[in-house]
Structures are given as C-alpha cells and as structure tokens.
C-alpha cells in the first residue's frame, strides 16, 4: 500500500450552519467548505464567492438531475456522482455553461440497497463512460456502512483508486478520519469536530 506524500485537505462541512458561524473560519483562511443541499448552498455562498473567489464549495449530498444546472454554477467539486443519468445531465450542462466541476464517483462500498453509489463491479465501465462524455473525474468517494468498522472499506477504496490511477479519495468524517488518513484519503469531510453538533 502506497502512502500519500501530502496532507489531506479538510472540507469543513457547513451544512445547516449560517454564515455567521462559518465566517471566523473563512477569515482564518480556510477555503474548502461542504454542503448537502443545492438551494441552501446557493443562498449561503453565492454572494460571498463573488468577494472571495478562492473559496471552494463542495457538494457532498445527493444531486438530483433537476438541480444540476443550478449546482454547477456554484460548486467547484461534486462528490456524489452515482448514475449515468446524472453524468449525462452534468455533461450537458457544463457544455451550456462553459464550466467544468471536479467530480468524485460515489461508490456503494458496502453494497447497501438504501444508499446511492456505483457498484464496485460496475465502476470500470462507468468511469470509462464518464471520460467519454468529458467529465473531469478526479477520484472516488464513499460512505462506509454505519456501525461497521470503516477500515476495511477504506482499504478497499484505496485499492480501487490505485487500479484506476486516481490520486484523490473523498472519505473520512469526524468519527473516522484517522482511519481514512491511514488509507490515503485526500479529502476529509469534517463537520461536527469543527462546528459542533447540529440542532436541525
């Protein structure tokens, strides 16, 4: 297993928090922030991104096809590509808008029926398709099953990334980021440990 030679980037998961809670982190110089809902993110980040153009906003939640045209105007990274239908819509909209977000393929690493994500045995074919339609795929993302030790899933993600030649992996949250780092996570999605428990 190869080890990454750089520190992972921390995405401060700011969903449900208002800008007054987030501004101290922005003022400190942090640039990567994560949101789950397109409309909430548009209302929160559109104006401040015009002032602070270095901010990078990451869509972490599931993206509906009818929200794609709004999402790619704002989000620099999409972590939740999980279907050909969504891939096609992103491809169409990025042509229209002349933007090209960086995208992670979400993998259903625990093969859970209730979760989105590409099945492991369909990953190679799906990745090739995404390249054919000109998506900027930079890596993979996963949400390990709840109440399972995450390490074996992170290990599998690292193997899949190596097989496809990806340098980026989006995995690890407040509860398991140390294990994710051991397995070459390059983007950590940290919310509670930064902003505290959510009230909504």
Helices and strands as residue ranges (DSSP letters): E 9-13, H 19-28, E 32-35, H 38-51, E 56-59, G 65-67, H 68-74, E 77-81, H 84-97, E 102-107, G 120-122, H 123-132, E 136-142, H 151-164, E 168-170, H 177-182, E 187-190, H 192-195
